[in-house]
Amino acid sequence: MRTAYKCRAYPTPEQADVLNRTFGCVRVVWNRTLAWRHQRWHGERLPTNVPEANAHLTAMKKLPELAWLNEVSSVPLQQVLRTQQKAFANFFAGRAKYPRYKSRNGRQSLEYTRSGFRYRDGRLFLAKMDVPLEFVWSWPDVEPTTITPSTVTVSRDPCGRWFISFAVDVDDPEQAAATGTMVGVDLGIKDFAVTSDGEKIVNPRTLAQRERNLARYQRRMARTQRGSNNRAKAKAKIARAHRKVRTSRQDFLHRTSTRLVRDHDVIVLEDLAVKNMVRNRCLAKAISDCGWGAFRWMVEYKAARTGRHVIVIDRWHPSSKTCSHCGYLLSELKLSTRTWTCPGCGTLHDRDVNAAQNILAAGLAVSACGGDVRHAESPRMLSPVKQESQPVRVGIPSP
């Protein structure tokens, strides 16, 4: 199994200068190669592979106006071409959007393969550098001198912080002990998640908590002159505010997903169409602040590591409108209605708890069909269903 260890890095001013120049070269190679591939396909209808892209890179280095590409390590420049090839493969497979041009204002990164770095006794030497790059190891259970990284990725976020990510091949982790419990999870906005056991996990609303300060920083930047030092300072402050929102959200999602995977053998989720849901202009910001897509990704890869099972049911399953006791289906249920009484059996339902219980029941039915319940590789894969379709009609208990 391949994993990555991400650490804070503290380069010297000379090392930062080398890395910043390499960032610029990587960005130029990416953008020029992307434009060349775009023109090659739309003008001549010719596809491009990695050897052809390498030949184009060699031709770029021979241009007088791009002679400075030869001053940095060639390894990150060659890795750009492989990364771009993979991005196009994901695009044609429907897993990602069309590759975009890189900007100097966003996150910068570059990747070194084993020919571009040397790692000995916990010390990292990168190409074009005479002294090791200092970093802080953050995993007390793992000895840094024992790892053998296959690739090293150096990145700098918009706040100016430096990071190093070591890609390492490790043994598969031990399977977690069985707990004998299963859970259905209904994701929402007011409560981030409601389980079939009745537990409600409150949504921290990380963006809403810092929205006023963020707006104030943005107004300050709008009053500054373009290209001035004050504008650069205001822009860095906005980046730090966004970083706090992002890290707080990631911490909450990691804690919540880890606890669910640790305490349950089977986790049933709903296949939410987040891309379509954010088109609602009234709820787009709140939905984006939840991070449902990242949460599902975390649950899936953590479950795969520990031997747990994740079941994803159809997004059109009427989990909120169906009675979890008798199967009665309501004709309509407004979003503002948080509790309702079943006309069939008279059971009083909490909307979210009832939906989580129906999600769990639907997931167990899918698992009984004998299909693979983990679809981390292909989010477009549909869960197995019965061959004979049985439409649910309003007012009739579902079988």
Contacts in CASP RR format, 6 or more apart in sequence:
PFRMAT RR
TARGET T0000
AUTHOR 0000-0000-0000
METHOD contacts of the structure
MODEL  1
MRTAYKCRAYPTPEQADVLNRTFGCVRVVWNRTLAWRHQRWHGERLPTNV
PEANAHLTAMKKLPELAWLNEVSSVPLQQVLRTQQKAFANFFAGRAKYPR
YKSRNGRQSLEYTRSGFRYRDGRLFLAKMDVPLEFVWSWPDVEPTTITPS
TVTVSRDPCGRWFISFAVDVDDPEQAAATGTMVGVDLGIKDFAVTSDGEK
IVNPRTLAQRERNLARYQRRMARTQRGSNNRAKAKAKIARAHRKVRTSRQ
DFLHRTSTRLVRDHDVIVLEDLAVKNMVRNRCLAKAISDCGWGAFRWMVE
YKAARTGRHVIVIDRWHPSSKTCSHCGYLLSELKLSTRTWTCPGCGTLHD
RDVNAAQNILAAGLAVSACGGDVRHAESPRMLSPVKQESQPVRVGIPSP
1 169 0 8 1.000
1 170 0 8 1.000
1 171 0 8 1.000
1 172 0 8 1.000
1 173 0 8 1.000
1 305 0 8 1.000
2 150 0 8 1.000
2 167 0 8 1.000
2 168 0 8 1.000
2 169 0 8 1.000
2 170 0 8 1.000
3 167 0 8 1.000
3 168 0 8 1.000
3 170 0 8 1.000
4 165 0 8 1.000
4 166 0 8 1.000
4 167 0 8 1.000
4 168 0 8 1.000
5 137 0 8 1.000
5 138 0 8 1.000
5 139 0 8 1.000
5 142 0 8 1.000
5 147 0 8 1.000
5 165 0 8 1.000
5 166 0 8 1.000
5 168 0 8 1.000
6 138 0 8 1.000
6 163 0 8 1.000
6 164 0 8 1.000
6 165 0 8 1.000
6 166 0 8 1.000
7 135 0 8 1.000
7 136 0 8 1.000
7 137 0 8 1.000
7 138 0 8 1.000
7 163 0 8 1.000
7 164 0 8 1.000
7 165 0 8 1.000
7 166 0 8 1.000
8 135 0 8 1.000
8 136 0 8 1.000
8 138 0 8 1.000
8 161 0 8 1.000
8 162 0 8 1.000
8 163 0 8 1.000
8 164 0 8 1.000
9 133 0 8 1.000
9 134 0 8 1.000
9 135 0 8 1.000
9 154 0 8 1.000
9 162 0 8 1.000
9 163 0 8 1.000
9 164 0 8 1.000
10 134 0 8 1.000
10 135 0 8 1.000
10 136 0 8 1.000
10 162 0 8 1.000
11 19 0 8 1.000
11 133 0 8 1.000
11 134 0 8 1.000
11 162 0 8 1.000
12 131 0 8 1.000
12 134 0 8 1.000
15 126 0 8 1.000
15 129 0 8 1.000
15 131 0 8 1.000
15 133 0 8 1.000
16 162 0 8 1.000
18 72 0 8 1.000
18 128 0 8 1.000
18 129 0 8 1.000
19 110 0 8 1.000
19 154 0 8 1.000
19 156 0 8 1.000
19 162 0 8 1.000
21 68 0 8 1.000
21 71 0 8 1.000
21 72 0 8 1.000
22 72 0 8 1.000
22 73 0 8 1.000
22 76 0 8 1.000
22 110 0 8 1.000
22 128 0 8 1.000
23 104 0 8 1.000
23 108 0 8 1.000
23 109 0 8 1.000
23 110 0 8 1.000
23 156 0 8 1.000
24 104 0 8 1.000
24 108 0 8 1.000
25 68 0 8 1.000
25 69 0 8 1.000
25 72 0 8 1.000
25 76 0 8 1.000
25 77 0 8 1.000
26 76 0 8 1.000
26 77 0 8 1.000
26 80 0 8 1.000
26 102 0 8 1.000
26 108 0 8 1.000
26 109 0 8 1.000
26 110 0 8 1.000
27 102 0 8 1.000
27 103 0 8 1.000
27 104 0 8 1.000
27 108 0 8 1.000
28 66 0 8 1.000
28 69 0 8 1.000
29 57 0 8 1.000
29 60 0 8 1.000
29 69 0 8 1.000
29 77 0 8 1.000
29 80 0 8 1.000
29 81 0 8 1.000
30 80 0 8 1.000
30 84 0 8 1.000
30 101 0 8 1.000
30 102 0 8 1.000
31 101 0 8 1.000
31 102 0 8 1.000
32 60 0 8 1.000
33 53 0 8 1.000
33 56 0 8 1.000
33 57 0 8 1.000
33 80 0 8 1.000
33 81 0 8 1.000
33 84 0 8 1.000
34 84 0 8 1.000
34 99 0 8 1.000
34 101 0 8 1.000
35 101 0 8 1.000
36 48 0 8 1.000
36 56 0 8 1.000
37 48 0 8 1.000
37 53 0 8 1.000
37 84 0 8 1.000
37 88 0 8 1.000
40 46 0 8 1.000
40 48 0 8 1.000
41 47 0 8 1.000
41 48 0 8 1.000
49 85 0 8 1.000
50 81 0 8 1.000
50 82 0 8 1.000
50 85 0 8 1.000
53 81 0 8 1.000
53 84 0 8 1.000
53 85 0 8 1.000
54 78 0 8 1.000
54 81 0 8 1.000
57 77 0 8 1.000
57 78 0 8 1.000
57 81 0 8 1.000
60 66 0 8 1.000
60 69 0 8 1.000
61 67 0 8 1.000
61 69 0 8 1.000
61 70 0 8 1.000
69 77 0 8 1.000
72 128 0 8 1.000
73 112 0 8 1.000
73 116 0 8 1.000
73 126 0 8 1.000
73 127 0 8 1.000
73 128 0 8 1.000
75 112 0 8 1.000
75 113 0 8 1.000
75 115 0 8 1.000
75 116 0 8 1.000
75 127 0 8 1.000
76 110 0 8 1.000
76 111 0 8 1.000
76 112 0 8 1.000
79 110 0 8 1.000
79 111 0 8 1.000
79 112 0 8 1.000
79 113 0 8 1.000
83 111 0 8 1.000
84 99 0 8 1.000
87 96 0 8 1.000
87 99 0 8 1.000
88 99 0 8 1.000
90 96 0 8 1.000
91 97 0 8 1.000
91 98 0 8 1.000
91 99 0 8 1.000
94 380 0 8 1.000
95 378 0 8 1.000
95 379 0 8 1.000
105 158 0 8 1.000
106 158 0 8 1.000
107 155 0 8 1.000
107 156 0 8 1.000
107 157 0 8 1.000
107 158 0 8 1.000
108 155 0 8 1.000
108 156 0 8 1.000
109 153 0 8 1.000
109 154 0 8 1.000
109 155 0 8 1.000
109 156 0 8 1.000
110 153 0 8 1.000
110 154 0 8 1.000
110 155 0 8 1.000
111 151 0 8 1.000
111 152 0 8 1.000
111 153 0 8 1.000
112 126 0 8 1.000
112 127 0 8 1.000
112 151 0 8 1.000
112 152 0 8 1.000
112 153 0 8 1.000
112 154 0 8 1.000
113 150 0 8 1.000
113 151 0 8 1.000
114 150 0 8 1.000
114 151 0 8 1.000
116 126 0 8 1.000
116 127 0 8 1.000
117 124 0 8 1.000
117 125 0 8 1.000
117 126 0 8 1.000
117 127 0 8 1.000
117 149 0 8 1.000
117 152 0 8 1.000
118 124 0 8 1.000
118 125 0 8 1.000
119 125 0 8 1.000
119 147 0 8 1.000
119 148 0 8 1.000
119 149 0 8 1.000
119 152 0 8 1.000
119 166 0 8 1.000
121 145 0 8 1.000
122 144 0 8 1.000
122 145 0 8 1.000
123 132 0 8 1.000
124 132 0 8 1.000
124 133 0 8 1.000
124 135 0 8 1.000
124 152 0 8 1.000
124 164 0 8 1.000
125 131 0 8 1.000
125 132 0 8 1.000
125 133 0 8 1.000
126 133 0 8 1.000
126 152 0 8 1.000
126 154 0 8 1.000
133 154 0 8 1.000
133 164 0 8 1.000
135 164 0 8 1.000
137 144 0 8 1.000
147 166 0 8 1.000
147 168 0 8 1.000
148 168 0 8 1.000
148 169 0 8 1.000
149 166 0 8 1.000
149 167 0 8 1.000
149 168 0 8 1.000
150 167 0 8 1.000
150 168 0 8 1.000
150 169 0 8 1.000
151 166 0 8 1.000
151 167 0 8 1.000
152 164 0 8 1.000
152 165 0 8 1.000
152 166 0 8 1.000
152 167 0 8 1.000
153 164 0 8 1.000
153 165 0 8 1.000
153 167 0 8 1.000
154 162 0 8 1.000
154 163 0 8 1.000
154 164 0 8 1.000
155 162 0 8 1.000
155 163 0 8 1.000
155 164 0 8 1.000
155 165 0 8 1.000
156 162 0 8 1.000
156 163 0 8 1.000
157 163 0 8 1.000
157 239 0 8 1.000
157 243 0 8 1.000
158 235 0 8 1.000
158 236 0 8 1.000
158 239 0 8 1.000
158 242 0 8 1.000
158 243 0 8 1.000
159 236 0 8 1.000
159 239 0 8 1.000
159 240 0 8 1.000
159 243 0 8 1.000
160 236 0 8 1.000
160 239 0 8 1.000
172 305 0 8 1.000
173 305 0 8 1.000
173 306 0 8 1.000
175 306 0 8 1.000
175 307 0 8 1.000
176 261 0 8 1.000
176 262 0 8 1.000
176 306 0 8 1.000
176 307 0 8 1.000
176 308 0 8 1.000
178 265 0 8 1.000
179 263 0 8 1.000
179 264 0 8 1.000
179 265 0 8 1.000
180 265 0 8 1.000
181 263 0 8 1.000
181 264 0 8 1.000
181 265 0 8 1.000
182 264 0 8 1.000
182 265 0 8 1.000
182 266 0 8 1.000
182 267 0 8 1.000
182 268 0 8 1.000
182 360 0 8 1.000
182 364 0 8 1.000
183 195 0 8 1.000
183 196 0 8 1.000
183 197 0 8 1.000
183 260 0 8 1.000
183 263 0 8 1.000
183 264 0 8 1.000
183 266 0 8 1.000
183 267 0 8 1.000
183 268 0 8 1.000
183 356 0 8 1.000
183 360 0 8 1.000
184 195 0 8 1.000
184 196 0 8 1.000
184 267 0 8 1.000
184 268 0 8 1.000
184 269 0 8 1.000
184 356 0 8 1.000
184 357 0 8 1.000
184 359 0 8 1.000
184 360 0 8 1.000
184 363 0 8 1.000
185 193 0 8 1.000
185 194 0 8 1.000
185 195 0 8 1.000
185 196 0 8 1.000
185 260 0 8 1.000
185 267 0 8 1.000
185 268 0 8 1.000
185 269 0 8 1.000
185 270 0 8 1.000
185 356 0 8 1.000
185 359 0 8 1.000
186 193 0 8 1.000
186 194 0 8 1.000
186 195 0 8 1.000
186 270 0 8 1.000
186 319 0 8 1.000
186 352 0 8 1.000
186 353 0 8 1.000
186 355 0 8 1.000
186 356 0 8 1.000
186 359 0 8 1.000
187 193 0 8 1.000
187 269 0 8 1.000
187 270 0 8 1.000
187 272 0 8 1.000
187 290 0 8 1.000
187 292 0 8 1.000
187 295 0 8 1.000
188 194 0 8 1.000
188 203 0 8 1.000
188 290 0 8 1.000
188 292 0 8 1.000
188 352 0 8 1.000
189 203 0 8 1.000
189 283 0 8 1.000
189 286 0 8 1.000
189 287 0 8 1.000
189 290 0 8 1.000
190 203 0 8 1.000
191 200 0 8 1.000
191 201 0 8 1.000
191 202 0 8 1.000
191 203 0 8 1.000
191 352 0 8 1.000
192 201 0 8 1.000
192 202 0 8 1.000
192 203 0 8 1.000
192 204 0 8 1.000
192 252 0 8 1.000
192 256 0 8 1.000
192 290 0 8 1.000
193 200 0 8 1.000
193 201 0 8 1.000
193 256 0 8 1.000
193 295 0 8 1.000
194 200 0 8 1.000
194 201 0 8 1.000
194 352 0 8 1.000
194 353 0 8 1.000
194 355 0 8 1.000
194 356 0 8 1.000
195 201 0 8 1.000
195 356 0 8 1.000
196 353 0 8 1.000
196 356 0 8 1.000
196 357 0 8 1.000
196 359 0 8 1.000
196 360 0 8 1.000
198 350 0 8 1.000
198 353 0 8 1.000
198 356 0 8 1.000
200 352 0 8 1.000
201 256 0 8 1.000
203 290 0 8 1.000
204 248 0 8 1.000
204 249 0 8 1.000
204 252 0 8 1.000
205 286 0 8 1.000
205 289 0 8 1.000
206 245 0 8 1.000
206 248 0 8 1.000
206 249 0 8 1.000
206 252 0 8 1.000
206 289 0 8 1.000
207 245 0 8 1.000
207 249 0 8 1.000
207 285 0 8 1.000
207 288 0 8 1.000
207 289 0 8 1.000
208 286 0 8 1.000
208 289 0 8 1.000
210 241 0 8 1.000
210 244 0 8 1.000
210 245 0 8 1.000
213 241 0 8 1.000
214 238 0 8 1.000
214 241 0 8 1.000
214 242 0 8 1.000
214 245 0 8 1.000
217 234 0 8 1.000
217 237 0 8 1.000
217 238 0 8 1.000
217 241 0 8 1.000
218 238 0 8 1.000
220 234 0 8 1.000
220 237 0 8 1.000
221 231 0 8 1.000
221 234 0 8 1.000
221 235 0 8 1.000
221 238 0 8 1.000
224 230 0 8 1.000
224 231 0 8 1.000
224 234 0 8 1.000
225 231 0 8 1.000
249 289 0 8 1.000
249 291 0 8 1.000
249 294 0 8 1.000
250 294 0 8 1.000
253 291 0 8 1.000
253 294 0 8 1.000
253 295 0 8 1.000
253 298 0 8 1.000
254 298 0 8 1.000
256 295 0 8 1.000
257 295 0 8 1.000
257 298 0 8 1.000
257 299 0 8 1.000
257 302 0 8 1.000
258 298 0 8 1.000
258 302 0 8 1.000
260 267 0 8 1.000
260 299 0 8 1.000
261 267 0 8 1.000
261 299 0 8 1.000
261 302 0 8 1.000
261 303 0 8 1.000
261 306 0 8 1.000
261 308 0 8 1.000
262 306 0 8 1.000
264 308 0 8 1.000
265 308 0 8 1.000
265 309 0 8 1.000
266 308 0 8 1.000
266 309 0 8 1.000
266 310 0 8 1.000
266 311 0 8 1.000
266 364 0 8 1.000
266 367 0 8 1.000
267 299 0 8 1.000
267 303 0 8 1.000
267 308 0 8 1.000
267 309 0 8 1.000
267 310 0 8 1.000
267 311 0 8 1.000
268 310 0 8 1.000
268 311 0 8 1.000
268 312 0 8 1.000
268 313 0 8 1.000
268 359 0 8 1.000
268 360 0 8 1.000
268 362 0 8 1.000
268 363 0 8 1.000
268 364 0 8 1.000
269 296 0 8 1.000
269 299 0 8 1.000
269 310 0 8 1.000
269 311 0 8 1.000
269 312 0 8 1.000
269 313 0 8 1.000
269 359 0 8 1.000
270 312 0 8 1.000
270 313 0 8 1.000
270 315 0 8 1.000
270 317 0 8 1.000
270 319 0 8 1.000
270 359 0 8 1.000
271 312 0 8 1.000
271 313 0 8 1.000
271 314 0 8 1.000
271 315 0 8 1.000
271 383 0 8 1.000
272 292 0 8 1.000
272 293 0 8 1.000
272 296 0 8 1.000
272 315 0 8 1.000
273 315 0 8 1.000
274 287 0 8 1.000
274 291 0 8 1.000
274 292 0 8 1.000
274 293 0 8 1.000
277 283 0 8 1.000
277 287 0 8 1.000
278 284 0 8 1.000
278 287 0 8 1.000
278 288 0 8 1.000
280 287 0 8 1.000
296 312 0 8 1.000
297 376 0 8 1.000
299 310 0 8 1.000
300 310 0 8 1.000
300 374 0 8 1.000
300 375 0 8 1.000
300 376 0 8 1.000
301 376 0 8 1.000
302 308 0 8 1.000
303 309 0 8 1.000
303 310 0 8 1.000
303 374 0 8 1.000
304 374 0 8 1.000
304 376 0 8 1.000
309 367 0 8 1.000
309 373 0 8 1.000
309 374 0 8 1.000
310 373 0 8 1.000
310 374 0 8 1.000
310 376 0 8 1.000
311 363 0 8 1.000
311 364 0 8 1.000
311 366 0 8 1.000
311 367 0 8 1.000
311 373 0 8 1.000
311 383 0 8 1.000
312 373 0 8 1.000
312 375 0 8 1.000
312 383 0 8 1.000
313 359 0 8 1.000
313 362 0 8 1.000
313 363 0 8 1.000
313 366 0 8 1.000
313 383 0 8 1.000
314 362 0 8 1.000
314 382 0 8 1.000
314 383 0 8 1.000
314 385 0 8 1.000
317 358 0 8 1.000
317 359 0 8 1.000
317 362 0 8 1.000
318 329 0 8 1.000
318 358 0 8 1.000
318 392 0 8 1.000
319 354 0 8 1.000
319 355 0 8 1.000
319 356 0 8 1.000
319 358 0 8 1.000
319 359 0 8 1.000
319 362 0 8 1.000
320 333 0 8 1.000
320 351 0 8 1.000
320 352 0 8 1.000
320 354 0 8 1.000
320 355 0 8 1.000
320 358 0 8 1.000
321 329 0 8 1.000
321 330 0 8 1.000
321 332 0 8 1.000
321 333 0 8 1.000
322 328 0 8 1.000
322 329 0 8 1.000
322 330 0 8 1.000
322 354 0 8 1.000
322 358 0 8 1.000
322 392 0 8 1.000
322 398 0 8 1.000
323 329 0 8 1.000
323 342 0 8 1.000
323 344 0 8 1.000
323 345 0 8 1.000
323 347 0 8 1.000
323 349 0 8 1.000
323 354 0 8 1.000
323 397 0 8 1.000
324 349 0 8 1.000
324 354 0 8 1.000
324 357 0 8 1.000
324 358 0 8 1.000
324 361 0 8 1.000
325 342 0 8 1.000
325 345 0 8 1.000
325 347 0 8 1.000
326 342 0 8 1.000
326 344 0 8 1.000
326 345 0 8 1.000
326 347 0 8 1.000
326 397 0 8 1.000
327 397 0 8 1.000
327 398 0 8 1.000
328 342 0 8 1.000
328 343 0 8 1.000
328 344 0 8 1.000
328 345 0 8 1.000
328 395 0 8 1.000
328 396 0 8 1.000
328 397 0 8 1.000
329 392 0 8 1.000
329 393 0 8 1.000
329 394 0 8 1.000
329 395 0 8 1.000
329 396 0 8 1.000
329 397 0 8 1.000
329 398 0 8 1.000
330 340 0 8 1.000
330 394 0 8 1.000
330 395 0 8 1.000
331 394 0 8 1.000
331 395 0 8 1.000
333 340 0 8 1.000
333 351 0 8 1.000
337 351 0 8 1.000
338 350 0 8 1.000
338 351 0 8 1.000
338 352 0 8 1.000
339 348 0 8 1.000
339 349 0 8 1.000
339 350 0 8 1.000
339 351 0 8 1.000
340 348 0 8 1.000
340 349 0 8 1.000
340 351 0 8 1.000
341 347 0 8 1.000
341 348 0 8 1.000
341 349 0 8 1.000
342 348 0 8 1.000
342 349 0 8 1.000
343 395 0 8 1.000
344 395 0 8 1.000
344 397 0 8 1.000
363 383 0 8 1.000
366 373 0 8 1.000
366 383 0 8 1.000
366 384 0 8 1.000
366 385 0 8 1.000
367 373 0 8 1.000
369 384 0 8 1.000
369 385 0 8 1.000
369 386 0 8 1.000
370 384 0 8 1.000
371 383 0 8 1.000
371 384 0 8 1.000
373 383 0 8 1.000
375 381 0 8 1.000
375 383 0 8 1.000
390 398 0 8 1.000
390 399 0 8 1.000
392 398 0 8 1.000
END
